[in-house]
Amino acid sequence: MEDVIIIGAGPCGLSAAIECTRLGMKTLLIEKYNMVHSIYLYPTNMQFFSTAELLEIGDLPFSTPYDKPFRHEALAYYRRAAGHYDLRVQPYTEALEVQPLQDGTFAIQTTNRHGEDKTYTARKVILATGYFDHPNYLGIPGEELDKVTHYFREAHPYAGMKVTVIGGSNSAVDAALEIVRVGAHVDMVYRGSDLSQNIKSWVRPVFEGQVLKGNVTLHLNSKVTEITPSQVIITQNDGETATIENDFVLAMTGFHPDRKLLTSAGIEMSDDMDKPKFDLETMESNIPGLYVAGVIASGRNANEVFIETGRRHGNKIANHIHKQMAH
């Protein structure tokens, strides 16, 4: 029997594990993939929007020579944090169901990469499962083609190609700029009348320069309505359609959390099944002893909970659990 089981070993799950461990609780992290898998899936050369201090957990300094740290530095930092606090992480183990038991404890049904099933038990459970597993699909013909991906890793495979980038956020702009640097031409399709206002201030003028040079063709007030092996069909808001030659499509349309564990455990959701109900002060759900942390606590817009805010959830939860166990 564990005191606390945390499902998800991203930055917010690690932070919660550190806070629980500091308070003397026997804590286990169960992770479907590798530790901080969401950061691993970021583009290889990605630089964070946040400063290093805002990504720190467990009062462990995050040192970097740059104004904003890079992906590879974050991976090393979170590995070091887990090692520093000797966290117990069970990787490549998927939690299938969280079952509240009559005595107030929980049974967690899991399976590992070899198909072996195991049941863990815990007095308290924290769900910190993130969202990067579940892209927001477009639901259009051709989206299933091999040329389409929702994850951008690096630009090299797109050298000299015609690439359509769908979206107007930081991830879309960053991908477009990297792809242009390897000699590709980018068509960027975005439904809004302008790019997101959250584009990094130092990136926007660089991107606008590539548009002026003709390396990026910007299609605003538009959406992709069909993808074929060699073309992309775009429909503008006024109903006009256009066809562009295309080799690859990057659908940078964002991600959403998986609600299966929440609903299977009996956690109440908002009326549109969008957001779990929980106490803002303690992060405890309507099921006593079952907590939510990080992006899983957000609504449809997963961007409303970032690492810099989600990492604070662990402290709230650990303190609440510690007080309960002291009684």
Contacts in CASP RR format, 6 or more apart in sequence:
PFRMAT RR
TARGET T0000
AUTHOR 0000-0000-0000
METHOD contacts of the structure
MODEL  1
MEDVIIIGAGPCGLSAAIECTRLGMKTLLIEKYNMVHSIYLYPTNMQFFS
TAELLEIGDLPFSTPYDKPFRHEALAYYRRAAGHYDLRVQPYTEALEVQP
LQDGTFAIQTTNRHGEDKTYTARKVILATGYFDHPNYLGIPGEELDKVTH
YFREAHPYAGMKVTVIGGSNSAVDAALEIVRVGAHVDMVYRGSDLSQNIK
SWVRPVFEGQVLKGNVTLHLNSKVTEITPSQVIITQNDGETATIENDFVL
AMTGFHPDRKLLTSAGIEMSDDMDKPKFDLETMESNIPGLYVAGVIASGR
NANEVFIETGRRHGNKIANHIHKQMAH
1 105 0 8 1.000
1 121 0 8 1.000
1 122 0 8 1.000
1 123 0 8 1.000
2 26 0 8 1.000
2 27 0 8 1.000
2 28 0 8 1.000
2 120 0 8 1.000
2 121 0 8 1.000
2 122 0 8 1.000
2 123 0 8 1.000
3 20 0 8 1.000
3 24 0 8 1.000
3 25 0 8 1.000
3 26 0 8 1.000
3 27 0 8 1.000
3 122 0 8 1.000
3 123 0 8 1.000
3 124 0 8 1.000
3 321 0 8 1.000
3 325 0 8 1.000
4 17 0 8 1.000
4 20 0 8 1.000
4 25 0 8 1.000
4 26 0 8 1.000
4 27 0 8 1.000
4 28 0 8 1.000
4 122 0 8 1.000
4 123 0 8 1.000
4 124 0 8 1.000
4 125 0 8 1.000
4 126 0 8 1.000
4 321 0 8 1.000
5 27 0 8 1.000
5 28 0 8 1.000
5 29 0 8 1.000
5 30 0 8 1.000
5 106 0 8 1.000
5 108 0 8 1.000
5 120 0 8 1.000
5 122 0 8 1.000
5 124 0 8 1.000
5 125 0 8 1.000
5 126 0 8 1.000
6 13 0 8 1.000
6 16 0 8 1.000
6 17 0 8 1.000
6 20 0 8 1.000
6 27 0 8 1.000
6 28 0 8 1.000
6 29 0 8 1.000
6 30 0 8 1.000
6 125 0 8 1.000
6 126 0 8 1.000
6 128 0 8 1.000
6 293 0 8 1.000
7 29 0 8 1.000
7 30 0 8 1.000
7 95 0 8 1.000
7 98 0 8 1.000
7 108 0 8 1.000
7 125 0 8 1.000
7 126 0 8 1.000
7 127 0 8 1.000
7 128 0 8 1.000
7 129 0 8 1.000
7 261 0 8 1.000
8 29 0 8 1.000
8 30 0 8 1.000
8 31 0 8 1.000
8 32 0 8 1.000
8 127 0 8 1.000
8 128 0 8 1.000
8 129 0 8 1.000
8 130 0 8 1.000
9 17 0 8 1.000
9 29 0 8 1.000
9 30 0 8 1.000
9 31 0 8 1.000
9 35 0 8 1.000
9 36 0 8 1.000
9 37 0 8 1.000
9 82 0 8 1.000
9 89 0 8 1.000
9 91 0 8 1.000
10 31 0 8 1.000
10 35 0 8 1.000
10 36 0 8 1.000
10 37 0 8 1.000
10 38 0 8 1.000
10 39 0 8 1.000
10 78 0 8 1.000
10 128 0 8 1.000
10 130 0 8 1.000
11 36 0 8 1.000
11 39 0 8 1.000
11 55 0 8 1.000
11 57 0 8 1.000
11 78 0 8 1.000
11 307 0 8 1.000
11 310 0 8 1.000
11 311 0 8 1.000
12 128 0 8 1.000
12 130 0 8 1.000
12 293 0 8 1.000
12 294 0 8 1.000
12 295 0 8 1.000
12 307 0 8 1.000
12 310 0 8 1.000
12 311 0 8 1.000
12 313 0 8 1.000
12 314 0 8 1.000
13 29 0 8 1.000
13 126 0 8 1.000
13 128 0 8 1.000
13 293 0 8 1.000
13 294 0 8 1.000
13 314 0 8 1.000
14 29 0 8 1.000
14 35 0 8 1.000
14 36 0 8 1.000
14 57 0 8 1.000
14 78 0 8 1.000
14 81 0 8 1.000
14 82 0 8 1.000
14 87 0 8 1.000
15 57 0 8 1.000
15 58 0 8 1.000
15 293 0 8 1.000
15 310 0 8 1.000
15 311 0 8 1.000
15 312 0 8 1.000
15 313 0 8 1.000
15 314 0 8 1.000
15 315 0 8 1.000
16 126 0 8 1.000
16 128 0 8 1.000
16 293 0 8 1.000
16 313 0 8 1.000
16 314 0 8 1.000
16 317 0 8 1.000
16 318 0 8 1.000
17 27 0 8 1.000
17 29 0 8 1.000
17 85 0 8 1.000
17 87 0 8 1.000
18 57 0 8 1.000
18 58 0 8 1.000
18 81 0 8 1.000
18 85 0 8 1.000
18 87 0 8 1.000
19 58 0 8 1.000
19 314 0 8 1.000
19 315 0 8 1.000
19 317 0 8 1.000
19 318 0 8 1.000
19 319 0 8 1.000
20 27 0 8 1.000
20 314 0 8 1.000
20 317 0 8 1.000
20 318 0 8 1.000
20 321 0 8 1.000
21 27 0 8 1.000
21 85 0 8 1.000
21 86 0 8 1.000
21 87 0 8 1.000
22 58 0 8 1.000
22 85 0 8 1.000
22 318 0 8 1.000
23 318 0 8 1.000
23 319 0 8 1.000
23 321 0 8 1.000
23 322 0 8 1.000
25 318 0 8 1.000
25 321 0 8 1.000
25 322 0 8 1.000
25 325 0 8 1.000
27 87 0 8 1.000
27 88 0 8 1.000
28 88 0 8 1.000
28 90 0 8 1.000
28 120 0 8 1.000
28 122 0 8 1.000
29 87 0 8 1.000
29 88 0 8 1.000
29 89 0 8 1.000
29 90 0 8 1.000
30 90 0 8 1.000
30 93 0 8 1.000
30 95 0 8 1.000
30 108 0 8 1.000
30 110 0 8 1.000
30 120 0 8 1.000
31 37 0 8 1.000
31 89 0 8 1.000
31 90 0 8 1.000
31 91 0 8 1.000
31 92 0 8 1.000
31 93 0 8 1.000
32 92 0 8 1.000
32 93 0 8 1.000
32 94 0 8 1.000
32 95 0 8 1.000
32 129 0 8 1.000
32 133 0 8 1.000
33 40 0 8 1.000
33 91 0 8 1.000
33 92 0 8 1.000
34 40 0 8 1.000
34 91 0 8 1.000
34 92 0 8 1.000
35 78 0 8 1.000
35 79 0 8 1.000
35 82 0 8 1.000
35 89 0 8 1.000
35 91 0 8 1.000
36 74 0 8 1.000
36 75 0 8 1.000
36 78 0 8 1.000
36 79 0 8 1.000
37 132 0 8 1.000
38 130 0 8 1.000
38 131 0 8 1.000
38 132 0 8 1.000
39 71 0 8 1.000
39 74 0 8 1.000
39 75 0 8 1.000
39 78 0 8 1.000
40 75 0 8 1.000
41 132 0 8 1.000
41 151 0 8 1.000
42 71 0 8 1.000
43 71 0 8 1.000
43 152 0 8 1.000
43 153 0 8 1.000
43 154 0 8 1.000
43 171 0 8 1.000
43 174 0 8 1.000
43 175 0 8 1.000
43 178 0 8 1.000
44 71 0 8 1.000
44 72 0 8 1.000
44 153 0 8 1.000
44 154 0 8 1.000
45 70 0 8 1.000
45 71 0 8 1.000
45 154 0 8 1.000
45 178 0 8 1.000
46 70 0 8 1.000
46 71 0 8 1.000
46 174 0 8 1.000
47 66 0 8 1.000
47 68 0 8 1.000
47 69 0 8 1.000
47 70 0 8 1.000
47 71 0 8 1.000
48 55 0 8 1.000
48 68 0 8 1.000
48 69 0 8 1.000
48 70 0 8 1.000
48 71 0 8 1.000
48 74 0 8 1.000
49 68 0 8 1.000
49 170 0 8 1.000
49 200 0 8 1.000
50 68 0 8 1.000
50 306 0 8 1.000
50 307 0 8 1.000
50 308 0 8 1.000
51 67 0 8 1.000
51 68 0 8 1.000
51 69 0 8 1.000
52 62 0 8 1.000
52 63 0 8 1.000
52 64 0 8 1.000
52 68 0 8 1.000
52 69 0 8 1.000
52 73 0 8 1.000
52 77 0 8 1.000
53 62 0 8 1.000
54 307 0 8 1.000
54 308 0 8 1.000
55 62 0 8 1.000
55 69 0 8 1.000
55 74 0 8 1.000
55 77 0 8 1.000
55 307 0 8 1.000
55 308 0 8 1.000
55 311 0 8 1.000
56 62 0 8 1.000
56 311 0 8 1.000
57 78 0 8 1.000
57 81 0 8 1.000
57 311 0 8 1.000
58 81 0 8 1.000
58 85 0 8 1.000
60 77 0 8 1.000
60 80 0 8 1.000
60 81 0 8 1.000
60 84 0 8 1.000
62 69 0 8 1.000
62 73 0 8 1.000
62 74 0 8 1.000
62 77 0 8 1.000
64 70 0 8 1.000
64 73 0 8 1.000
66 73 0 8 1.000
69 77 0 8 1.000
81 87 0 8 1.000
82 89 0 8 1.000
92 112 0 8 1.000
92 113 0 8 1.000
93 110 0 8 1.000
93 111 0 8 1.000
93 112 0 8 1.000
93 113 0 8 1.000
93 118 0 8 1.000
94 110 0 8 1.000
94 111 0 8 1.000
94 112 0 8 1.000
95 108 0 8 1.000
95 109 0 8 1.000
95 110 0 8 1.000
95 129 0 8 1.000
95 261 0 8 1.000
96 109 0 8 1.000
96 110 0 8 1.000
96 111 0 8 1.000
97 108 0 8 1.000
97 109 0 8 1.000
97 261 0 8 1.000
97 264 0 8 1.000
97 265 0 8 1.000
98 106 0 8 1.000
98 107 0 8 1.000
98 108 0 8 1.000
98 109 0 8 1.000
98 125 0 8 1.000
98 127 0 8 1.000
98 261 0 8 1.000
98 264 0 8 1.000
98 265 0 8 1.000
98 290 0 8 1.000
99 106 0 8 1.000
99 107 0 8 1.000
99 108 0 8 1.000
99 109 0 8 1.000
99 264 0 8 1.000
99 265 0 8 1.000
100 106 0 8 1.000
100 265 0 8 1.000
100 266 0 8 1.000
100 287 0 8 1.000
100 290 0 8 1.000
101 107 0 8 1.000
101 121 0 8 1.000
104 123 0 8 1.000
104 288 0 8 1.000
104 289 0 8 1.000
105 121 0 8 1.000
105 122 0 8 1.000
105 123 0 8 1.000
106 121 0 8 1.000
106 122 0 8 1.000
106 123 0 8 1.000
106 124 0 8 1.000
106 125 0 8 1.000
106 289 0 8 1.000
106 290 0 8 1.000
107 119 0 8 1.000
107 120 0 8 1.000
107 121 0 8 1.000
108 119 0 8 1.000
108 120 0 8 1.000
108 121 0 8 1.000
108 122 0 8 1.000
108 125 0 8 1.000
109 117 0 8 1.000
109 119 0 8 1.000
110 117 0 8 1.000
110 118 0 8 1.000
110 119 0 8 1.000
110 120 0 8 1.000
111 117 0 8 1.000
111 118 0 8 1.000
112 118 0 8 1.000
123 289 0 8 1.000
123 325 0 8 1.000
124 289 0 8 1.000
124 290 0 8 1.000
124 291 0 8 1.000
124 321 0 8 1.000
125 265 0 8 1.000
125 289 0 8 1.000
125 290 0 8 1.000
125 291 0 8 1.000
126 291 0 8 1.000
126 292 0 8 1.000
126 293 0 8 1.000
126 314 0 8 1.000
126 317 0 8 1.000
127 261 0 8 1.000
127 262 0 8 1.000
127 290 0 8 1.000
127 291 0 8 1.000
127 292 0 8 1.000
127 293 0 8 1.000
127 296 0 8 1.000
128 292 0 8 1.000
128 293 0 8 1.000
128 294 0 8 1.000
128 296 0 8 1.000
128 313 0 8 1.000
129 257 0 8 1.000
129 258 0 8 1.000
129 261 0 8 1.000
129 296 0 8 1.000
130 257 0 8 1.000
130 294 0 8 1.000
130 295 0 8 1.000
130 296 0 8 1.000
130 302 0 8 1.000
131 255 0 8 1.000
131 256 0 8 1.000
131 257 0 8 1.000
131 258 0 8 1.000
131 295 0 8 1.000
131 296 0 8 1.000
131 302 0 8 1.000
132 255 0 8 1.000
133 255 0 8 1.000
133 258 0 8 1.000
134 255 0 8 1.000
134 256 0 8 1.000
134 257 0 8 1.000
134 258 0 8 1.000
135 150 0 8 1.000
135 151 0 8 1.000
135 251 0 8 1.000
135 253 0 8 1.000
135 254 0 8 1.000
135 255 0 8 1.000
136 150 0 8 1.000
136 253 0 8 1.000
136 254 0 8 1.000
136 255 0 8 1.000
136 256 0 8 1.000
137 143 0 8 1.000
137 150 0 8 1.000
137 251 0 8 1.000
137 253 0 8 1.000
138 166 0 8 1.000
138 224 0 8 1.000
138 251 0 8 1.000
138 253 0 8 1.000
140 224 0 8 1.000
140 225 0 8 1.000
140 226 0 8 1.000
140 227 0 8 1.000
141 226 0 8 1.000
141 227 0 8 1.000
142 148 0 8 1.000
142 226 0 8 1.000
142 227 0 8 1.000
142 228 0 8 1.000
143 227 0 8 1.000
143 251 0 8 1.000
145 227 0 8 1.000
145 229 0 8 1.000
145 249 0 8 1.000
147 227 0 8 1.000
147 229 0 8 1.000
147 246 0 8 1.000
147 247 0 8 1.000
147 248 0 8 1.000
147 249 0 8 1.000
148 227 0 8 1.000
148 248 0 8 1.000
148 249 0 8 1.000
148 251 0 8 1.000
149 248 0 8 1.000
149 249 0 8 1.000
149 250 0 8 1.000
149 251 0 8 1.000
150 250 0 8 1.000
150 251 0 8 1.000
150 252 0 8 1.000
150 253 0 8 1.000
150 254 0 8 1.000
150 255 0 8 1.000
152 171 0 8 1.000
152 174 0 8 1.000
152 175 0 8 1.000
152 178 0 8 1.000
152 250 0 8 1.000
152 252 0 8 1.000
154 178 0 8 1.000
155 175 0 8 1.000
155 178 0 8 1.000
155 179 0 8 1.000
155 181 0 8 1.000
155 182 0 8 1.000
155 184 0 8 1.000
156 182 0 8 1.000
157 248 0 8 1.000
158 179 0 8 1.000
158 182 0 8 1.000
158 184 0 8 1.000
158 247 0 8 1.000
158 248 0 8 1.000
159 182 0 8 1.000
159 183 0 8 1.000
159 184 0 8 1.000
160 182 0 8 1.000
160 183 0 8 1.000
160 184 0 8 1.000
160 185 0 8 1.000
161 184 0 8 1.000
161 185 0 8 1.000
161 247 0 8 1.000
161 248 0 8 1.000
162 184 0 8 1.000
162 185 0 8 1.000
162 187 0 8 1.000
162 244 0 8 1.000
162 245 0 8 1.000
162 246 0 8 1.000
162 247 0 8 1.000
162 248 0 8 1.000
163 179 0 8 1.000
163 184 0 8 1.000
163 185 0 8 1.000
163 186 0 8 1.000
163 187 0 8 1.000
163 246 0 8 1.000
163 247 0 8 1.000
163 248 0 8 1.000
163 249 0 8 1.000
163 250 0 8 1.000
164 186 0 8 1.000
164 187 0 8 1.000
164 188 0 8 1.000
164 189 0 8 1.000
164 224 0 8 1.000
164 232 0 8 1.000
164 244 0 8 1.000
164 246 0 8 1.000
164 248 0 8 1.000
164 249 0 8 1.000
164 250 0 8 1.000
165 172 0 8 1.000
165 175 0 8 1.000
165 176 0 8 1.000
165 179 0 8 1.000
165 186 0 8 1.000
165 187 0 8 1.000
165 188 0 8 1.000
165 189 0 8 1.000
165 249 0 8 1.000
165 250 0 8 1.000
165 252 0 8 1.000
166 172 0 8 1.000
166 188 0 8 1.000
166 189 0 8 1.000
166 190 0 8 1.000
166 223 0 8 1.000
166 224 0 8 1.000
166 249 0 8 1.000
166 250 0 8 1.000
166 251 0 8 1.000
166 252 0 8 1.000
166 253 0 8 1.000
167 188 0 8 1.000
167 189 0 8 1.000
167 190 0 8 1.000
167 191 0 8 1.000
167 251 0 8 1.000
167 252 0 8 1.000
167 253 0 8 1.000
168 188 0 8 1.000
168 190 0 8 1.000
168 192 0 8 1.000
168 195 0 8 1.000
168 196 0 8 1.000
168 199 0 8 1.000
168 252 0 8 1.000
169 195 0 8 1.000
169 196 0 8 1.000
169 198 0 8 1.000
169 199 0 8 1.000
169 252 0 8 1.000
169 254 0 8 1.000
170 196 0 8 1.000
170 198 0 8 1.000
170 199 0 8 1.000
170 200 0 8 1.000
170 203 0 8 1.000
171 252 0 8 1.000
171 254 0 8 1.000
172 188 0 8 1.000
172 190 0 8 1.000
172 250 0 8 1.000
172 252 0 8 1.000
173 195 0 8 1.000
173 199 0 8 1.000
173 203 0 8 1.000
173 204 0 8 1.000
173 207 0 8 1.000
174 203 0 8 1.000
175 250 0 8 1.000
175 252 0 8 1.000
176 186 0 8 1.000
176 188 0 8 1.000
176 207 0 8 1.000
176 210 0 8 1.000
176 216 0 8 1.000
177 203 0 8 1.000
177 206 0 8 1.000
177 207 0 8 1.000
177 210 0 8 1.000
179 186 0 8 1.000
179 250 0 8 1.000
180 186 0 8 1.000
180 210 0 8 1.000
180 215 0 8 1.000
180 216 0 8 1.000
183 215 0 8 1.000
185 215 0 8 1.000
185 216 0 8 1.000
185 217 0 8 1.000
186 210 0 8 1.000
186 215 0 8 1.000
186 216 0 8 1.000
186 217 0 8 1.000
187 216 0 8 1.000
187 217 0 8 1.000
187 219 0 8 1.000
187 232 0 8 1.000
187 244 0 8 1.000
187 246 0 8 1.000
188 216 0 8 1.000
188 217 0 8 1.000
188 218 0 8 1.000
188 219 0 8 1.000
189 219 0 8 1.000
189 222 0 8 1.000
189 223 0 8 1.000
189 224 0 8 1.000
189 232 0 8 1.000
189 234 0 8 1.000
190 218 0 8 1.000
190 219 0 8 1.000
190 220 0 8 1.000
190 222 0 8 1.000
191 221 0 8 1.000
191 222 0 8 1.000
191 223 0 8 1.000
191 237 0 8 1.000
192 220 0 8 1.000
192 221 0 8 1.000
193 220 0 8 1.000
193 221 0 8 1.000
194 220 0 8 1.000
195 204 0 8 1.000
195 207 0 8 1.000
199 207 0 8 1.000
207 216 0 8 1.000
210 216 0 8 1.000
211 217 0 8 1.000
211 218 0 8 1.000
217 244 0 8 1.000
219 234 0 8 1.000
219 236 0 8 1.000
219 242 0 8 1.000
221 236 0 8 1.000
221 237 0 8 1.000
221 238 0 8 1.000
222 234 0 8 1.000
222 235 0 8 1.000
222 236 0 8 1.000
222 237 0 8 1.000
222 242 0 8 1.000
223 234 0 8 1.000
223 235 0 8 1.000
224 232 0 8 1.000
224 233 0 8 1.000
224 234 0 8 1.000
224 235 0 8 1.000
224 249 0 8 1.000
224 251 0 8 1.000
225 233 0 8 1.000
225 234 0 8 1.000
225 235 0 8 1.000
225 241 0 8 1.000
226 232 0 8 1.000
226 233 0 8 1.000
227 233 0 8 1.000
227 246 0 8 1.000
227 249 0 8 1.000
230 245 0 8 1.000
230 246 0 8 1.000
230 247 0 8 1.000
231 243 0 8 1.000
231 244 0 8 1.000
231 245 0 8 1.000
231 246 0 8 1.000
232 243 0 8 1.000
232 244 0 8 1.000
232 246 0 8 1.000
232 249 0 8 1.000
233 241 0 8 1.000
233 242 0 8 1.000
233 243 0 8 1.000
234 241 0 8 1.000
234 242 0 8 1.000
234 243 0 8 1.000
234 244 0 8 1.000
235 241 0 8 1.000
236 242 0 8 1.000
254 302 0 8 1.000
255 302 0 8 1.000
256 300 0 8 1.000
256 302 0 8 1.000
257 295 0 8 1.000
257 296 0 8 1.000
257 298 0 8 1.000
257 299 0 8 1.000
257 302 0 8 1.000
259 269 0 8 1.000
259 273 0 8 1.000
259 276 0 8 1.000
262 269 0 8 1.000
262 276 0 8 1.000
262 285 0 8 1.000
262 292 0 8 1.000
262 296 0 8 1.000
263 269 0 8 1.000
263 273 0 8 1.000
265 285 0 8 1.000
265 287 0 8 1.000
265 290 0 8 1.000
266 286 0 8 1.000
266 287 0 8 1.000
267 276 0 8 1.000
267 277 0 8 1.000
267 278 0 8 1.000
267 285 0 8 1.000
267 286 0 8 1.000
267 287 0 8 1.000
267 290 0 8 1.000
267 292 0 8 1.000
268 276 0 8 1.000
268 277 0 8 1.000
268 285 0 8 1.000
268 286 0 8 1.000
269 275 0 8 1.000
269 276 0 8 1.000
269 277 0 8 1.000
270 276 0 8 1.000
270 277 0 8 1.000
270 299 0 8 1.000
274 299 0 8 1.000
274 300 0 8 1.000
275 297 0 8 1.000
275 298 0 8 1.000
275 299 0 8 1.000
275 300 0 8 1.000
276 285 0 8 1.000
276 292 0 8 1.000
276 296 0 8 1.000
276 297 0 8 1.000
277 285 0 8 1.000
277 286 0 8 1.000
278 284 0 8 1.000
278 285 0 8 1.000
278 286 0 8 1.000
278 291 0 8 1.000
278 292 0 8 1.000
278 297 0 8 1.000
281 316 0 8 1.000
282 291 0 8 1.000
282 316 0 8 1.000
282 317 0 8 1.000
282 320 0 8 1.000
283 291 0 8 1.000
283 292 0 8 1.000
283 293 0 8 1.000
283 297 0 8 1.000
283 313 0 8 1.000
283 314 0 8 1.000
283 316 0 8 1.000
283 317 0 8 1.000
283 320 0 8 1.000
284 290 0 8 1.000
284 291 0 8 1.000
284 317 0 8 1.000
284 320 0 8 1.000
285 291 0 8 1.000
285 292 0 8 1.000
289 321 0 8 1.000
289 324 0 8 1.000
291 317 0 8 1.000
291 320 0 8 1.000
291 321 0 8 1.000
292 313 0 8 1.000
293 310 0 8 1.000
293 313 0 8 1.000
293 314 0 8 1.000
293 317 0 8 1.000
294 305 0 8 1.000
294 309 0 8 1.000
294 310 0 8 1.000
294 313 0 8 1.000
295 302 0 8 1.000
295 305 0 8 1.000
295 310 0 8 1.000
297 305 0 8 1.000
297 310 0 8 1.000
297 313 0 8 1.000
298 304 0 8 1.000
298 305 0 8 1.000
END
